[in-house]
Amino acid sequence: AGAAAEARFISSAKGKGLFATKNIRKGETVFVERPVVSSQFLWNALYNYRACDHCLRALETAEENAQRLLGKSSLVLPHPEQCSIRKDLHQQCPRCQVTYCSAECRQAALEQYHQVLCLGPSRDDPTHPLNKLQEAWRNMHYPPETSSIMLMARMVATIKQAKDKEWWIKAFSQFCSKTANEEEEIVHKLLGDKFKGQLEVLRLLFTEALYDEYLSRWFTPEGFRSLFALVGTNGQGIGTSSLSQWVHACDALDLPMLQREELDAFIDQLYKDIEKESGEFLNCEGSGLYMLQSCCNHSCIPNAETSFPENNFLLHLTALEDIEAGEEICISYLDCCQRERSRHSRNKILRENYLFTCSCPKCLAQADDPDVTSDEEEEGEGETDDAELEDEMTDV
């Protein structure tokens, strides 16, 4: 079957966009995409959010997941048969013991980047260059996490291992690049005010851990900043959860009314209790670079949205409206609450986080609205932080 969407160049100002190649119905999956490279966030992994080291599939059973998030080991979930986790398939790297959800993922990681990044017996050695790099990153980038230095490490490792290095370099160069000033803004955004010194610390550690003559440009101050900005601009947040998989499966069960009400009440209460205990950090989280998805431009009235219904890194783009052949497919970089705010507030968030001003139909229609935020918005003004954005970063 031909793809339902393709990337096209729009203009030098807008760059690329994604366009429908045929009519797409509301609710249809436009495409399912595997990332070129992806990685779990480092704090997320440190806090025992156990995920496949390659595809980010959650490794805990739904019950274990709920017990950990609740801090309550006695919790029992009804309908355990609705949990999709297959522990009998899990495998570890025999050298460094990182865990994979399957033999396929272990093999795929080994073939793409893991030979270079496998720490072997040095896994717990704090003086190993890769461990020093990760420790430095964690100390600069606290939760809520929006990016990972390991995404960059996997890019380098992929090219180091590749037979056809040029193919991979070309693949990575297709992601949007920014001007030097914009790159600086993105790095500032990711690292905060001490970003210049921190970027240099990271570059030296990155060089010590991964230097490669073939990629020498990536290790220069300019090249490293560009690589950093590329990941910061194009990284798409990935979230997986065996508990939410279990909930979806339970929602689909055909139950007598009384049982249905009991189960719904149980699940509602469970989520309330988990929120008290763990706040908003429910998922295994990471980020990845997706070729097609990164071409999707933003709209405040999007006609598509991304999700991860397979509990791994496979991104599903789903139509929110009927989309006609030739029409541009847009997603929103803002969450629902942010989309309801005034044009002025929306653009403030977009400019700060994605370095552009939106000209979608909704923003154009509101172009004459006063450039002030309403009072209740003023109060919420400081609250739009990176957590809400969840690194829905895409090429713009």
BELCORJO-V607861 format. One record per residue. N is the residue number from 1. RES is the residue in one letter. SS is DSSP state (H for helix, E for strand, L for the rest). PSI is psi in degrees with one decimal (none if undefined). NEAR is the number of other ideal C-beta (glycine too) atoms within 12 Angstrom. Layout:
BEGIN
N/RES/SS/PSI/NEAR + N/RES/SS/PSI/NEAR
END
This chain:
BEGIN
1/A/L/138.1/7 + 2/G/L/152.5/10 + 3/A/L/146.8/21 + 4/A/L/-6.3/29 + 5/A/E/151.9/39 + 6/E/E/152.7/24 + 7/A/E/137.5/29 + 8/R/E/149.7/21 + 9/F/E/129.8/17 + 10/I/E/-60.4/20 + 11/S/E/166.1/11 + 12/S/L/-28.6/9 + 13/A/L/-45.3/13 + 14/K/L/-20.7/24 + 15/G/E/-138.3/28 + 16/K/E/164.4/31 + 17/G/E/166.5/31 + 18/L/E/131.4/44 + 19/F/E/144.0/30 + 20/A/E/135.1/33 + 21/T/L/-8.6/24 + 22/K/L/170.6/22 + 23/N/L/134.4/18 + 24/I/E/131.1/30 + 25/R/L/150.7/18 + 26/K/L/134.9/17 + 27/G/L/-13.5/16 + 28/E/L/150.3/24 + 29/T/E/120.0/26 + 30/V/E/-46.5/42 + 31/F/E/162.3/32 + 32/V/E/129.6/25 + 33/E/E/139.2/33 + 34/R/L/139.9/27 + 35/P/L/153.1/40 + 36/V/L/-36.9/38 + 37/V/E/149.0/44 + 38/S/E/166.5/48 + 39/S/E/143.3/47 + 40/Q/E/149.2/42 + 41/F/L/148.2/41 + 42/L/H/-41.1/33 + 43/W/H/-38.4/28 + 44/N/H/-44.3/36 + 45/A/H/-40.6/28 + 46/L/H/-35.8/19 + 47/Y/L/20.3/24 + 48/N/L/27.8/22 + 49/Y/L/96.2/35 + 50/R/L/118.4/32 + 51/A/E/154.1/40 + 52/C/L/130.8/42 + 53/D/L/-14.0/41 + 54/H/L/-56.6/39 + 55/C/L/2.4/37 + 56/L/L/10.7/46 + 57/R/L/133.3/40 + 58/A/E/138.3/46 + 59/L/L/-17.5/40 + 60/E/L/152.9/34 + 61/T/L/161.7/29 + 62/A/H/-39.8/35 + 63/E/H/-45.8/28 + 64/E/H/-40.2/28 + 65/N/H/-49.6/36 + 66/A/H/-40.8/38 + 67/Q/H/-43.4/25 + 68/R/H/-44.8/29 + 69/L/H/-27.9/36 + 70/L/H/-18.2/26 + 71/G/L/36.4/15 + 72/K/L/101.9/19 + 73/S/L/-6.7/12 + 74/S/L/-5.6/10 + 75/L/L/135.4/25 + 76/V/L/129.0/17 + 77/L/L/136.3/31 + 78/P/L/167.3/26 + 79/H/L/52.2/24 + 80/P/H/-21.8/19 + 81/E/H/-12.5/15 + 82/Q/H/-1.5/26 + 83/C/L/132.4/30 + 84/S/L/1.7/31 + 85/I/L/129.1/35 + 86/R/L/89.8/19 + 87/K/H/-26.6/20 + 88/D/H/-17.8/10 + 89/L/H/-13.2/18 + 90/H/L/142.9/28 + 91/Q/E/153.8/26 + 92/Q/E/155.2/23 + 93/C/L/124.4/27 + 94/P/L/-21.4/15 + 95/R/L/-45.2/17 + 96/C/L/-1.9/26 + 97/Q/L/12.8/19 + 98/V/L/150.9/32 + 99/T/E/142.7/31 + 100/Y/E/156.5/31 + 101/C/L/-14.4/37 + 102/S/L/165.7/25 + 103/A/H/-34.9/19 + 104/E/H/-45.4/19 + 105/C/H/-38.5/32 + 106/R/H/-43.5/29 + 107/Q/H/-44.3/17 + 108/A/H/-42.2/26 + 109/A/H/-43.7/37 + 110/L/H/-41.8/27 + 111/E/H/-30.8/18 + 112/Q/H/-46.7/32 + 113/Y/H/-16.6/32 + 114/H/H/-23.0/33 + 115/Q/H/-41.1/21 + 116/V/H/-36.5/27 + 117/L/H/-6.8/40 + 118/C/L/125.2/25 + 119/L/L/-11.6/28 + 120/G/H/-139.4/19 + 121/P/H/-11.9/13 + 122/S/H/9.4/19 + 123/R/H/-39.0/20 + 124/D/H/16.0/14 + 125/D/L/109.8/16 + 126/P/L/-16.4/15 + 127/T/L/-5.1/15 + 128/H/L/133.8/22 + 129/P/H/-39.5/23 + 130/L/H/-36.7/34 + 131/N/H/-36.7/26 + 132/K/H/-41.4/26 + 133/L/H/-45.3/34 + 134/Q/H/-41.2/34 + 135/E/H/-44.2/25 + 136/A/H/-42.6/28 + 137/W/H/-46.0/38 + 138/R/H/-36.3/24 + 139/N/H/-12.2/21 + 140/M/H/-23.0/30 + 141/H/L/87.1/35 + 142/Y/L/162.4/21 + 143/P/L/151.1/25 + 144/P/L/130.4/23 + 145/E/L/145.0/39 + 146/T/L/-2.7/36 + 147/S/L/171.0/47 + 148/S/L/135.4/42 + 149/I/H/-23.8/44 + 150/M/H/-19.5/41 + 151/L/H/-41.6/47 + 152/M/H/-39.0/47 + 153/A/H/-39.6/40 + 154/R/H/-30.0/39 + 155/M/H/-47.2/45 + 156/V/H/-45.6/40 + 157/A/H/-37.9/33 + 158/T/H/-45.1/38 + 159/I/H/-38.6/35 + 160/K/H/-42.2/27 + 161/Q/H/-19.2/26 + 162/A/L/142.4/27 + 163/K/L/-44.9/12 + 164/D/L/81.2/12 + 165/K/H/-37.7/21 + 166/E/H/-37.1/14 + 167/W/H/-43.9/15 + 168/W/H/-40.9/27 + 169/I/H/-40.8/25 + 170/K/H/-41.7/15 + 171/A/H/-46.8/23 + 172/F/H/-31.7/33 + 173/S/H/-11.1/23 + 174/Q/L/-15.9/24 + 175/F/L/146.6/39 + 176/C/L/136.4/39 + 177/S/L/156.3/28 + 178/K/L/167.0/30 + 179/T/L/165.6/17 + 180/A/H/-42.1/16 + 181/N/H/-42.6/13 + 182/E/H/-38.9/24 + 183/E/H/-43.3/30 + 184/E/H/-41.2/24 + 185/E/H/-40.4/25 + 186/I/H/-43.3/37 + 187/V/H/-42.0/39 + 188/H/H/-44.9/24 + 189/K/H/-43.3/31 + 190/L/H/-31.2/40 + 191/L/H/-12.4/32 + 192/G/L/-170.0/17 + 193/D/L/-27.3/12 + 194/K/L/23.8/16 + 195/F/H/-33.5/26 + 196/K/H/-48.7/17 + 197/G/H/-40.3/16 + 198/Q/H/-38.3/26 + 199/L/H/-38.4/36 + 200/E/H/-40.5/23 + 201/V/H/-47.2/24 + 202/L/H/-40.5/42 + 203/R/H/-42.0/33 + 204/L/H/-40.9/22 + 205/L/H/-39.1/31 + 206/F/H/-41.6/38 + 207/T/H/-44.8/28 + 208/E/H/-39.9/20 + 209/A/H/-32.4/33 + 210/L/H/3.7/37 + 211/Y/L/138.8/26 + 212/D/L/126.7/25 + 213/E/H/-41.3/13 + 214/Y/H/-31.0/18 + 215/L/H/24.9/30 + 216/S/H/-31.3/16 + 217/R/H/-34.7/20 + 218/W/H/-17.6/32 + 219/F/H/-3.4/29 + 220/T/L/159.8/18 + 221/P/H/-43.6/23 + 222/E/H/-45.2/21 + 223/G/H/-39.6/28 + 224/F/H/-40.7/34 + 225/R/H/-39.9/38 + 226/S/H/-42.3/34 + 227/L/H/-43.1/44 + 228/F/H/-44.5/44 + 229/A/H/-35.2/37 + 230/L/H/-45.1/36 + 231/V/H/-38.7/48 + 232/G/H/-33.5/45 + 233/T/H/-35.6/39 + 234/N/H/-12.8/47 + 235/G/L/127.9/47 + 236/Q/E/127.3/47 + 237/G/E/140.3/44 + 238/I/E/131.1/49 + 239/G/E/132.2/40 + 240/T/E/153.8/41 + 241/S/L/124.3/43 + 242/S/H/-26.6/43 + 243/L/H/-45.0/39 + 244/S/H/-31.0/32 + 245/Q/H/-44.8/33 + 246/W/H/-41.9/34 + 247/V/H/-45.1/31 + 248/H/H/-42.6/23 + 249/A/H/-39.2/25 + 250/C/H/-38.2/30 + 251/D/H/-30.3/18 + 252/A/L/-8.0/14 + 253/L/L/143.3/20 + 254/D/L/98.6/10 + 255/L/L/152.6/17 + 256/P/L/151.5/10 + 257/M/H/-44.0/10 + 258/L/H/-44.3/10 + 259/Q/H/-39.5/16 + 260/R/H/-45.9/19 + 261/E/H/-41.0/13 + 262/E/H/-45.2/18 + 263/L/H/-43.8/27 + 264/D/H/-42.3/20 + 265/A/H/-40.4/15 + 266/F/H/-46.0/23 + 267/I/H/-42.7/29 + 268/D/H/-46.3/17 + 269/Q/H/-40.4/17 + 270/L/H/-46.9/33 + 271/Y/H/-36.7/23 + 272/K/H/-44.8/15 + 273/D/H/-39.8/19 + 274/I/H/-39.5/29 + 275/E/H/-38.5/16 + 276/K/H/-39.6/15 + 277/E/H/-45.8/20 + 278/S/H/-1.4/27 + 279/G/L/-138.1/13 + 280/E/L/-2.6/20 + 281/F/L/80.9/25 + 282/L/L/-27.6/29 + 283/N/L/159.2/36 + 284/C/E/129.2/46 + 285/E/E/145.9/39 + 286/G/E/-164.3/44 + 287/S/E/160.8/47 + 288/G/E/165.3/44 + 289/L/E/121.5/46 + 290/Y/L/121.7/40 + 291/M/L/-58.7/32 + 292/L/L/-47.5/38 + 293/Q/H/-33.9/47 + 294/S/H/-12.2/41 + 295/C/H/-9.8/37 + 296/C/L/123.7/43 + 297/N/E/166.0/37 + 298/H/E/145.6/45 + 299/S/L/145.7/34 + 300/C/L/-11.6/34 + 301/I/L/74.8/25 + 302/P/L/151.5/34 + 303/N/L/5.6/35 + 304/A/E/160.8/40 + 305/E/E/155.1/33 + 306/T/E/149.3/41 + 307/S/E/171.0/29 + 308/F/L/64.2/41 + 309/P/L/-11.8/23 + 310/E/L/8.9/27 + 311/N/L/30.6/37 + 312/N/L/-163.4/39 + 313/F/L/3.7/44 + 314/L/L/115.2/27 + 315/L/E/127.6/41 + 316/H/E/126.9/28 + 317/L/E/120.3/38 + 318/T/E/138.5/29 + 319/A/E/131.0/31 + 320/L/L/-17.3/27 + 321/E/L/170.3/23 + 322/D/L/135.6/19 + 323/I/E/129.0/31 + 324/E/L/152.3/19 + 325/A/L/134.8/17 + 326/G/L/-13.9/17 + 327/E/L/146.7/25 + 328/E/E/138.1/30 + 329/I/E/121.2/45 + 330/C/E/145.8/40 + 331/I/E/173.2/42 + 332/S/L/133.7/35 + 333/Y/L/-3.9/43 + 334/L/L/152.4/37 + 335/D/L/174.7/28 + 336/C/H/-44.0/13 + 337/C/H/-43.3/19 + 338/Q/H/-33.6/33 + 339/R/H/-24.6/30 + 340/E/L/-7.7/19 + 341/R/L/175.8/32 + 342/S/L/161.2/28 + 343/R/H/-41.3/34 + 344/H/H/-47.1/25 + 345/S/H/-42.4/35 + 346/R/H/-44.8/38 + 347/N/H/-28.0/33 + 348/K/H/-44.3/26 + 349/I/H/-45.2/39 + 350/L/H/-40.0/34 + 351/R/H/-43.9/21 + 352/E/H/-38.6/25 + 353/N/H/-26.8/36 + 354/Y/H/1.0/34 + 355/L/L/38.1/32 + 356/F/L/162.6/29 + 357/T/L/133.6/24 + 358/C/L/139.3/37 + 359/S/L/38.1/25 + 360/C/L/166.4/31 + 361/P/H/-38.7/17 + 362/K/H/-43.3/25 + 363/C/H/-38.2/28 + 364/L/H/-39.7/17 + 365/A/H/-27.9/14 + 366/Q/L/14.4/22 + 367/A/L/-29.0/18 + 368/D/L/-3.3/10 + 369/D/L/148.9/19 + 370/P/L/145.3/12 + 371/D/L/45.6/16 + 372/V/L/155.5/14 + 373/T/L/146.6/23 + 374/S/L/165.6/18 + 375/D/H/-47.1/10 + 376/E/H/-26.0/14 + 377/E/H/-37.6/23 + 378/E/H/-42.2/16 + 379/E/H/-40.9/13 + 380/G/H/-4.8/21 + 381/E/H/-42.2/21 + 382/G/H/-4.7/14 + 383/E/H/-8.3/19 + 384/T/L/88.6/29 + 385/D/L/-174.7/22 + 386/D/H/-21.6/30 + 387/A/H/-44.9/23 + 388/E/H/-33.8/25 + 389/L/H/-25.6/34 + 390/E/L/35.7/35 + 391/D/L/41.6/39 + 392/E/E/42.4/40 + 393/M/L/130.7/43 + 394/T/L/165.2/47 + 395/D/L/131.8/39 + 396/V/L/none/37
END
